[in-house]
Every structure is written in structure tokens, then in C-alpha cells.
Amino acid sequence: MTRSITYAAALLEAQDICLERYPEVLLMGLGVPDPKGIFGSTLGLQEKHGAQRVFDIPLSESAMTGVALGSAITGMRPIITHQRIDFALVSMEQIVNQAAKWHYMFGGTMNAPMVIRMIIGRGWGQGPQHSQSLQAWFAHVPGLKVIMPTTAADAKGLLIAAVEDENPVICIEHRWLYGIADDVPEGYFTTELGSARVLREGSDVTLVGASYMTLEALRAAEKLAEQGVDAEVIDLRTVRPLDSETILKSVAKTGRVVIADTGHRAFGISAEISALVTEHAFSSLKSAPVRIGLPDFPTPTSPALAATYYPTYAEIAVAAMESLGRDASVDIFITKNGGNHDQPDPSFVGPF
């Protein structure tokens, strides 16, 4: 049975199920038992499962990531949360040099089954040290798996699968997604890591999205339909491992692809997919792949700068039109969100 719950509630259910199902699961992180509970995704878990399994951590990300890794290699399955992906950067040595390589360095005889939750996305002047999208960093490292759930159902299914995985998994969550609801099955289920999902069938152009940009791709597809363009939308769900088969199958059908990422265009996920398509589906291409992402500057704090910094569905739609050789110079798409670039819509109220 399914019912409509928010992305945050789905993450909460996933962790509750894992804590209930597996005695070796721990949940730790700055703000985990806080009254706001990391956008509501950890509320009540300490009261239900106890402070020995669900607890706050000192403001020492490197040390506590090391504690999580130590528990993982000795039989536990920790989930550690960093309220910003930026905060996890001080623990890169633990993640990249230790956790990612543990299974390899010990000849496959040892594992480090741990999940690291990280938050990306802008809002209320988060600025260059609190709103980066650095998934390409982690996806670049052999030994790490990287998930970026878009829907509430996938947030639950992917997180449970990540906890059960024998490898370290980076779970990247966009802060604009926490309040969005959709149909989520009750109880235990998993979503396969490394499996993309076709959210909308189409024949003219493939739109590939990751995390929140998948929703922008869906909006772009709706706008394109008004112009007689039939767009197919793929939600990556997992960026490492990457579901190459689904992407290439779609491009073989449409001959065109626009890739929308929350991160920078340069050296990012969109660049990887563009290379994949060019190398393996070149004969199918009717136009060059197009990458949509952040410009080569730090993320801004100022609303005036944010107004032109972050791409929206309009940029995706224009790119799709141009790939079809259609005139996209006319103002047929709404380009910005009413001047408020810290909120996707008025329903988004925080808390952070």
C-alpha cells in the first residue's frame, strides 16, 4: 500500500526501518536529535531507539567520520549526517583515503558498510561555503557509491539499499526536496543502486536530470510539449554507479540529449554523461550533447547574483529547442521564480 508523504518523512521512515531491522545500525550527526531534526528527517528516532544508537556529534566532522568508519569495519552499519556537503570536506581524508579504499586494500576480505548523508542546495543566502554541489568529487573516487534521490519513494528505497550495501555510500539530498510529497510504499522496500528511471517517455530529445534538476527537467518537458516537442526525462537516481544502459537506450531513440546537473558544468556529472554519449552513441546523435549546470564561479550569497547564477527549466527547454534546430530566441519560457531565488515556491519555508 502506498500513501503520500514528504521526502523528509520518507528518509525518516527509511532510517527507522533500518534501526529496527538491523541492531548494528547507528545514526549520528550534528543536529540529529535537534527539535528540527535535519529538515524533519531524524525526528523522534532518538526517543524510539535510544541515545546509544541515535545521537548528536561534536563539531568535528573528520574525527566523527573516522568514528563511523571505525565502527563500520568492526561490524556496525553507521549512518552519519553532515548538514552541508561543504562540512564534509574536512573529512575527505577519512572518506577518500580510508573508507573508499578499505575493501580494496584488504584484498576484498574487509568492508566498510557506512552511509554518509550530505545536503546540497541554496536558500536564504547560504553562499559559497554552504551551498555547493560537489557530487562529482565523490563520484570520481573508486570505492564510493553516490546516490542522489529525487522523489520521496526513491529517497526511502535508495537509503535502505545504501544501508544494506557492503560499500560506503554517499547520499546527497537537495534541501529543496524535503517538503515535496509523492506516493511512497509502506514498510520495507529497496530501490536498486545504479538504476536510473525514465520519468517521462518521449521521442524528440532526452533530458537527463540529477536530484532537484530532474524536477526542472520535467517542467521543461511540459513547456516543450506546448511547442510540439516530445521530451523524454531520465532521473539518474544514482551517479555512481551510473546507469549507462538507460541513458544510451534513450539517446539512441531521440538522437539528442540535454543533461541538467546541480553542480558545475566543468568537469562534472554532465561532462561525464556527455562523454559517455559521444563515445558510445555517436552514430545516433543528431546534434551535440548539451550540458546545463552552474557557471565556473563560487555559489553566490546575493539574491541579485543568484538570479542569473542558477539554471532553471527555461534554460533546459531552450537548449532542447536549439538541439532541434528550432528558434529559441523568443520569450516563450518563464525564466525566473518571481524574483525570489531562495525558494523554489512559496510553500518552501525552511527551516534552514
C-alpha positions, -999 to 999 in steps of 0.1 A, spaced: 0 0 0 12 35 -8 4 69 6 16 104 0 44 115 23 72 141 20 108 134 11 119 141 46 93 117 61 105 90 36 141 94 48 128 92 84 109 60 76 140 45 59 162 51 89 136 40 114 132 7 94 169 2 93 173 9 130 145 -15 138 156 -42 113 194 -42 120 208 -39 155 242 -29 140 228 3 125 238 36 142 226 71 133 249 100 142 253 136 131 252 173 141 215 181 148 202 145 146 183 149 179 176 186 174 140 197 175 141 204 138 158 170 131 176 178 99 146 191 80 124 166 99 143 135 86 155 123 120 127 134 143 118 111 172 144 85 163 165 90 194 134 87 216 124 55 199 158 38 195 178 53 224 207 77 227 233 50 223 222 43 187 209 78 177 230 107 188 244 142 182 281 146 175 307 172 183 316 198 157 345 177 145 335 161 111 368 145 104 370 128 138 334 116 138 336 103 102 366 84 115 345 71 144 318 60 119 344 43 97 359 25 127 325 12 137 318 1 102 350 -20 98 342 -37 132 307 -49 124 284 -18 126 265 -1 99 266 36 107 247 64 91 264 97 96 249 130 85 267 163 75 242 191 74 260 205 44 282 188 18 306 216 25 310 205 61 321 170 50 351 185 32 372 184 64 366 147 65 378 140 29 408 121 41 386 97 61 362 93 32 386 91 2 418 77 16 402 53 41 366 43 36 367 42 -2 398 20 -3 393 -3 27 377 -32 7 405 -29 -20 434 -26 4 425 -57 23 420 -78 -8 383 -80 -5 383 -96 29 371 -64 47 342 -40 41 332 -5 53 294 -5 51 286 31 60 263 58 47 272 95 47 242 118 42 251 152 28 229 182 19 232 204 -11 212 234 -25 208 270 -19 184 292 1 184 323 24 219 334 14 237 301 21 266 313 -1 299 298 -13 306 277 18 272 263 24 255 256 -9 280 237 -32 271 206 -52 302 185 -51 288 151 -61 314 149 -89 342 149 -63 328 117 -47 317 100 -79 353 104 -91 366 82 -64 367 44 -70 352 26 -40 324 51 -33 288 48 -44 269 81 -48 231 83 -47 210 115 -54 173 106 -48 148 130 -64 115 115 -53 103 106 -18 99 70 -28 134 68 -41 147 86 -10 133 58 11 142 29 -12 177 41 -20 186 49 16 176 15 28 196 -1 -1 225 21 8 225 9 45 224 -27 33 253 -22 9 287 -35 19 304 -4 5 305 32 16 276 52 1 273 89 -2 237 100 0 233 135 -14 200 153 -7 188 187 -21 173 209 5 145 220 -18 132 184 -20 125 177 17 90 191 16 79 176 -17 54 147 -13 46 118 -35 34 82 -32 57 60 -11 51 23 -3 46 15 34 71 -8 52 103 -22 39 115 -20 3 146 -11 -16 155 7 -48 184 -8 -67 216 13 -66 228 21 -101 194 21 -118 181 52 -135 144 58 -140 125 71 -171 100 95 -156 85 106 -189 86 88 -223 94 109 -253 108 107 -289 124 140 -298 150 148 -271 164 132 -239 165 153 -208 188 137 -181 184 152 -146 200 146 -112 184 155 -79 164 187 -80 173 193 -116 152 163 -125 121 183 -115 133 212 -136 137 188 -165 101 176 -160 89 212 -160 110 218 -192 93 188 -208 59 202 -200 68 236 -216 84 218 -246 52 198 -251 34 232 -256 57 238 -285 51 204 -300 84 188 -287 82 154 -271 109 151 -245 120 120 -226 130 126 -190 155 104 -171 161 106 -134 197 94 -127 189 85 -91 225 71 -87 255 88 -102 280 62 -92 274 35 -104 259 52 -135 232 35 -154 248 39 -188 223 15 -205 192 35 -198 209 68 -210 223 53 -242 190 35 -250 171 68 -247 196 87 -268 195 60 -295 158 67 -298 158 105 -296 192 114 -311 195 144 -288 204 149 -251 204 177 -226 220 169 -192 210 190 -162 231 189 -130 230 208 -98 268 211 -99 292 230 -121 294 223 -158 332 220 -159 345 185 -150 311 175 -136 285 148 -139 271 164 -170 305 163 -186 308 125 -178 274 118 -194 282 139 -224 314 119 -229 295 86 -224 270 95 -251 297 108 -275 318 77 -271 291 51 -273 262 66 -292 279 90 -316 262 75 -347 228 81 -331 234 118 -324 216 144 -345 231 173 -325 258 177 -300 251 169 -263 243 199 -242 253 204 -205 232 225 -181 249 234 -148 264 261 -127 289 286 -142 326 285 -133 322 308 -102 316 301 -65 280 299 -54 267 334 -46 250 348 -15 234 378 -31 199 374 -45 209 397 -74 237 373 -83 216 342 -77 191 355 -102 214 347 -131 236 320 -115 213 290 -111 198 275 -143 161 266 -144 137 246 -166 137 276 -190 174 270 -198 168 233 -203 139 240 -226 158 265 -247 187 241 -250 164 213 -261 148 236 -287 182 246 -301 192 210 -303 162 205 -326 172 235 -347 142 254 -335 142 292 -329 145 296 -291 152 333 -290 116 343 -284 104 347 -248 83 315 -247 95 303 -213 93 319 -179 130 322 -169 129 330 -132 110 325 -100 93 358 -94 125 374 -81 128 351 -51 157 328 -58 160 314 -23 127 295 -26 115 271 -53 80 282 -45 61 299 -16 55 265 2 92 262 10 97 276 44 128 261 57 139 257 84 175 262 71 
